[in-house]
Every structure is written in C-alpha cells, then in structure tokens.
Amino acid sequence: MNLTFIKRFITTSIGRKALMAVSGLALGGFMLVHLAENLLLFKGEAAYNAWVDLLLSNPVTPFLEVGLLALFIAHIITGVWVRVEDFINAPRGYEARKWQGGRTIGSATMLYTAAAILGYLAYHLLTFRFVDHSMGFYQMVTAAFRSPVFVTVYIAGAVALALHLSHGMQSAFQTLGVNHPKYTPLIKTGGLLVAVAMTGFALISLYYLLNIDLKAAEAGYQVVVIR
Ligand code: HEM
C-alpha cells in the first residue's frame, strides 16, 4: 500500500465513507475491550493495578496508542468531511424531513453525540491519563468516582456513546456493503447490544459513587473529590 493509494482512497467519497466505517468499527471494538478492562475494578485493587501496569510496561503499547490516536483522527476527519458533503448535496427541505423514513434518535443526533463523546474523552484523558499515577490506578479511579460531578460526566458520556453506537455500528456494516436478509438483522441486534453495553461505563462510576464498594471504604482509602 503506497501513499498514492491512500491519497486516492480518501479523495473519493466512497473511500472516505469506508474509512469512516472501518475506523468506527475498530473504535467500537476498543470500547468493548476497554469496558472489559475496567470491569476488573470489581476484582479489586491488586487485579486492576496488575493489569494496567502490565499494559503500560508492554513495549507494544505505545504503538497501539499511536494506532488508537490515528483511528480517532481518521474517524473525526472523515466523519466531518462526509457530513459536510451530505449537507451540501442534500436535496432542499431534507433537514425538515429528517424524522421521516425510519430515522432514529441515534441517527438524528450523530453529530451532537460525537461532539459530546469528544468532550467526554478529553475530560477522561486529562483526569486519568495525563496525571500523576503514583497513588495507583485503582485508587485514582475509585476516588474520582466518589465525586458527583465526575460521575455526572460519565453518565452523560455513556449515554452519548450508547446513542452514537446504536446507529453507528449497523450503519458502518451497511456502508461496507454488508447487506444480507439473514445477517442484517443479526448485525442490527449486535450493534444495539454493543450500544447498550456502553452504559456499563456509567454503571461502574455509579457503583463507586453510591459507595457500594464497601471493601475500599473499610480499607480507609482517602477520598479525593475532583471538581
Ligand atoms: C468506567 C469508565 C472508565 C474507566 C474507569 C477508564 C479508565 C482508564 C484509565 C485508568 C486509563 C489510563 C491508562 C493509562 O494511563 O494509559 C484510561 C485510558 C483511556 N481511556 Fe478510559 N476509562 C473509562 C471509560 C472510557 C471511555 C468511555 C472512553 C472513550 C470514550 C475511554 C477512552 C480511553 C482512552 C482513549 C485512553 C487512553 C488509552 C491509552 O493511552 O492507552 N475510557 N482509561
């Protein structure tokens, strides 16, 4: 694959849509893996910290992080580009007819949920990724989730993610031409299940806010309220 091929790929409308679909599906996969990682919080401090430490000490991880960043950038650029093109090429009156013809809340709010996810991600990285980790990851996360402000952001972010994926997953398969009477209903159901799974991020944060994590409380962890 040379640069000319990539250039041709993103300079055609079909190529841009395919790139948006593939990067979106890959990001959906990342979200599922990241959710599974964070469910380890329920296994306790040792298990969670051991996993994150293992991940960060792996020499492959920096390359995966660059790949992840590239996926986000590709998805955002192609998403905005395709959206602007669709807007320019849409027949007059299309915006007013948006809700007719099988539009869902997920499909009608893609742009807004995308912006909300971007804000949520920036907040998440600024408070969890680009900070001092010396207190340990488990301590950092569970202490943060005792702040109502923090958890409100996580609930709003998880709802935006769920809405975005409720349309995004199935739409990506459609863009890639996967349209089959037998498999399309399965893909739609699978996409909806992935979307619903995203509420798991909100539930994890709520679990700690509501102080159900009695083990941590008994251990007398210091509570750090982040506003
Ligand atoms: C319960 C909710 C979540 C928890 C507890 C959590 C936890 C963490 C932690 C501890 C890190 C830092 C690891 C490191 O320093 O490399 C991290 C990184 C990250 N998180 Fe989350 N996360 C959650 C939800 C999310 C969501 C919803 C998204 C996407 C919208 C997300 C995207 C990321 C990304 C992109 C990174 C950076 C990955 C890397 O640099 O390796 N996280 N998360």
Residues whose N, C-alpha, C, O or C-beta is under 5 A from the ligand:
A	BS01	HEM	N38 E65 I117 L121 F128 R129 F137 V141 F201 I204 S205
